Amino acid sequence: MDFRRLIMAIGLSAIMLLSANAALGEVVREIYISSSLGDDSNPGTKARPKRSINSLTPVERGNSRILLKRGDVFFGYFIELAGCEIGAYGRGDMPVVSGFRVLKNPDAWEAAGDGLWRLDMSRDGNFTGISPRLASKPRLFNDIGCIYNPTTDSIYGHIVKDMGSMRKEGDIYTSESFDFSSPEAAEFRYVYLRLQDNPRALGNLCFSTYQHGISEVKNSVVKDICFIGFARHGACGMTGCRMENCRFDVIGGAVQVGYKNWVRYGNGVEFWSNCYDNVVERCTITRTYDCATTIQGSGAIPADPRNIHFRDNRIAYCRQAFEYFLNATGRDAQFVDCSFTGNLCYMMGQNGFSSPEPRDADILCYSRKPTPIDISRNIFYGAPYFCSRSANSLMRDNDVYIYSGQYLNYFWIKDYRPLNAGNIDALRQFRADFGDNSRITVVERGSTEDRAMSRKLLKKLALKPVNLRLGQLLER
């Protein structure tokens, strides 16, 4: 064989090997991305990294090791990955993937009368952060979930359905054209905010946009990434995936366009019933409009959700820690080898969105029939316990610290009443009805015991504000 044929044979063998590895889901390339040092014209090596995660081509979204530089902030999102490893490189804080639109011109607020202020979200020159060019649904891009103040690490999150409902300081209205007979015609252009003083004094506010942080992912691992500022879900549409040591913060709150009436939504990590073989462990999930974690499904459910596990996570200040339900049409669906175990859950209901509801609890289940799922060895503190009408035979061995006056069980349908944890009869009734042997301790809010326990749990949670590096962003 001459030299030219030898080179061709070697090249053909390499291509065949690359294709075989890709088919097996093995990593065949490594891609480095840095928002501070990179350029999207670069090849993606460590010496010459790419700049943005949304610049990844369809080929690069398959069977790649994608590494984000620690300390960098990436305004974008992950979508349609397969066989990938997503992680971090370098030193410093975990890389941040953000859906925030950042107001760089605080003078853009306009007085709208009667203590109202209006911001035109269509004037792109007033904003930086995530670009409208990345909108998966352009008309809904500004269907925001909340306004986040990075200076105070606080949220304006009480969005109302019409102008007439803007009664309290901090209330928000987000759409001037929303017709339920034609929801896809909804257009979100203006944001109205009720404040006594001009919001320009609040500086560079951040607006969560109508995107998922990471979605439509198969057979992949995601480690050491922070997701913040997405008005839909933090993570969803995943199968065969593992998420480790990730963080989700300020998630959800968008108006759910297409639903039968005006409602808001947005979960931290959601697995619909067509998802399976997923593990979420050692992650931190905070300030979600709706639940932190969920496995759910309704209607035509062709197969039972299976092998989905949430374990050893830290969850704080969400509406619920875990939501589960299966209401299948024509059959009794069940959870197969699924669990929520070993998690630390602190102060559900106090999610920062200023929209408390009776269903704010540690655990929520909408199932009309019993759908047992392993919920055990968790610590729940400072919230009602179980919002459900269906018993769960696999709910047990938890440590539940509940404030006097909160409920052990409640569901807002006929003939259900809160079972107050503050008396022994309520506890006996709960155990008789639900068979849950969990250790339940009633704590007086503000007591010495409460303060000591909160300090202990907050130390374990080790929460700190996400650094969005806005100074660097605004200087560009």
Disulfide bonds with the S-S distance in Angstrom:
none
